[in-house]
Amino acid sequence: MAGPPQAAGDDCHQGQHRQRPAPARRQFRSHLRAELEASLRRLGRDHVELFYIHRRDPTIPLADVVGTLHRFEEEGKIGGYGLSEIAPYTLREAHAIHPCTAVQNEYSLWTRQPELGLIQTCAALGVAFIPFSPLARGMASDTALTRDQVQDGFRAMNPRFSGQNFTRNTASFDRLRAFAAARGWSTPATALAWVLQQGDHLIPIPGTRHADRLRQWRPAPDIRFSAEDRAELDRILPVGFAAGDRYGDHQLQSIERYC
């Protein structure tokens, strides 16, 4: 079936750091196939360009997972596979088994850990790096979020949106808002431009349900930072400025940590 490029994901494959029962480990291939087939039915297609594992399950050998995804490629059901929130060593191991197409990870002005090896490893292997939440989960907006706005869903349980951390982080993004306004740019376009300029292999994926927000981002590819702009961004938002971890302890269980 013809259609625009699509990415799908195994959203139910949320690896927890516990030993899965033996039958579950043996059934992961049929689980992945069922998730892929369900995605194809929902999309009305017989092929997706990219199929992600969200996240890696440490109880299943990586060779088995990549081998299964390779078979999907050979069957013409996917164009390539992607991994999410993994460490550089996992990417190197997976890529050696069968080339990986993309790796997604949170990355933005306030989340910089991928600079400690993952972005570089992707570049060296020719793998696309897909930053999610490039607008700092809504913090990089022209209007500061209120405390009430972040007290539901994911952000309500996130350390960066709690107590004094939220107050400190709001003040930091106030500095970004002033920086962008002084240059005639929107705050989200500025934050997105920064991500885009970290490497040609970066493809950020901001999300919104509102067309006006999309219009605010649109200028991002056209923004060019001068050396002075970069120095000022480094001054007002130095590496590690964010108050609080990007996930709570309960949210870190399926994330590969390194460095």
ChimeraX attribute file (.defattr): number of C-alpha atoms within 10 A of each C-alpha:
attribute: neighborCount
match mode: 1-to-1
recipient: residues
	/A:1	7
	/A:2	8
	/A:3	10
	/A:4	8
	/A:5	10
	/A:6	15
	/A:7	17
	/A:8	20
	/A:9	20
	/A:10	19
	/A:11	12
	/A:12	12
	/A:13	17
	/A:14	15
	/A:15	19
	/A:16	16
	/A:17	14
	/A:18	11
	/A:19	13
	/A:20	15
	/A:21	9
	/A:22	9
	/A:23	8
	/A:24	12
	/A:25	15
	/A:26	12
	/A:27	10
	/A:28	16
	/A:29	16
	/A:30	11
	/A:31	16
	/A:32	21
	/A:33	16
	/A:34	13
	/A:35	19
	/A:36	23
	/A:37	16
	/A:38	14
	/A:39	20
	/A:40	18
	/A:41	11
	/A:42	9
	/A:43	15
	/A:44	12
	/A:45	16
	/A:46	15
	/A:47	25
	/A:48	23
	/A:49	17
	/A:50	19
	/A:51	27
	/A:52	23
	/A:53	25
	/A:54	21
	/A:55	21
	/A:56	24
	/A:57	21
	/A:58	15
	/A:59	15
	/A:60	16
	/A:61	12
	/A:62	16
	/A:63	14
	/A:64	13
	/A:65	17
	/A:66	23
	/A:67	16
	/A:68	17
	/A:69	26
	/A:70	20
	/A:71	12
	/A:72	20
	/A:73	19
	/A:74	12
	/A:75	11
	/A:76	14
	/A:77	21
	/A:78	23
	/A:79	20
	/A:80	22
	/A:81	25
	/A:82	25
	/A:83	24
	/A:84	22
	/A:85	19
	/A:86	21
	/A:87	20
	/A:88	20
	/A:89	13
	/A:90	15
	/A:91	23
	/A:92	17
	/A:93	15
	/A:94	18
	/A:95	16
	/A:96	13
	/A:97	15
	/A:98	15
	/A:99	19
	/A:100	24
	/A:101	21
	/A:102	23
	/A:103	24
	/A:104	23
	/A:105	23
	/A:106	22
	/A:107	22
	/A:108	23
	/A:109	23
	/A:110	25
	/A:111	19
	/A:112	14
	/A:113	18
	/A:114	22
	/A:115	12
	/A:116	13
	/A:117	15
	/A:118	24
	/A:119	24
	/A:120	16
	/A:121	19
	/A:122	22
	/A:123	16
	/A:124	10
	/A:125	15
	/A:126	14
	/A:127	21
	/A:128	20
	/A:129	28
	/A:130	22
	/A:131	22
	/A:132	19
	/A:133	18
	/A:134	29
	/A:135	27
	/A:136	21
	/A:137	18
	/A:138	18
	/A:139	22
	/A:140	27
	/A:141	22
	/A:142	21
	/A:143	12
	/A:144	15
	/A:145	14
	/A:146	12
	/A:147	14
	/A:148	8
	/A:149	11
	/A:150	18
	/A:151	14
	/A:152	9
	/A:153	8
	/A:154	13
	/A:155	18
	/A:156	15
	/A:157	17
	/A:158	20
	/A:159	18
	/A:160	22
	/A:161	26
	/A:162	18
	/A:163	10
	/A:164	13
	/A:165	16
	/A:166	22
	/A:167	15
	/A:168	17
	/A:169	19
	/A:170	22
	/A:171	13
	/A:172	20
	/A:173	24
	/A:174	20
	/A:175	14
	/A:176	25
	/A:177	22
	/A:178	15
	/A:179	19
	/A:180	19
	/A:181	14
	/A:182	10
	/A:183	10
	/A:184	10
	/A:185	19
	/A:186	24
	/A:187	26
	/A:188	28
	/A:189	26
	/A:190	29
	/A:191	23
	/A:192	26
	/A:193	22
	/A:194	21
	/A:195	20
	/A:196	20
	/A:197	15
	/A:198	11
	/A:199	14
	/A:200	10
	/A:201	17
	/A:202	21
	/A:203	17
	/A:204	22
	/A:205	14
	/A:206	17
	/A:207	14
	/A:208	9
	/A:209	7
	/A:210	8
	/A:211	8
	/A:212	9
	/A:213	15
	/A:214	15
	/A:215	11
	/A:216	17
	/A:217	20
	/A:218	14
	/A:219	16
	/A:220	21
	/A:221	14
	/A:222	9
	/A:223	15
	/A:224	13
	/A:225	14
	/A:226	9
	/A:227	9
	/A:228	9
	/A:229	14
	/A:230	12
	/A:231	13
	/A:232	14
	/A:233	18
	/A:234	13
	/A:235	10
	/A:236	15
	/A:237	17
	/A:238	14
	/A:239	14
	/A:240	12
	/A:241	16
	/A:242	21
	/A:243	19
	/A:244	18
	/A:245	14
	/A:246	18
	/A:247	16
	/A:248	15
	/A:249	11
	/A:250	9
	/A:251	12
	/A:252	14
	/A:253	15
	/A:254	19
	/A:255	21
	/A:256	15
	/A:257	12
	/A:258	13
	/A:259	7
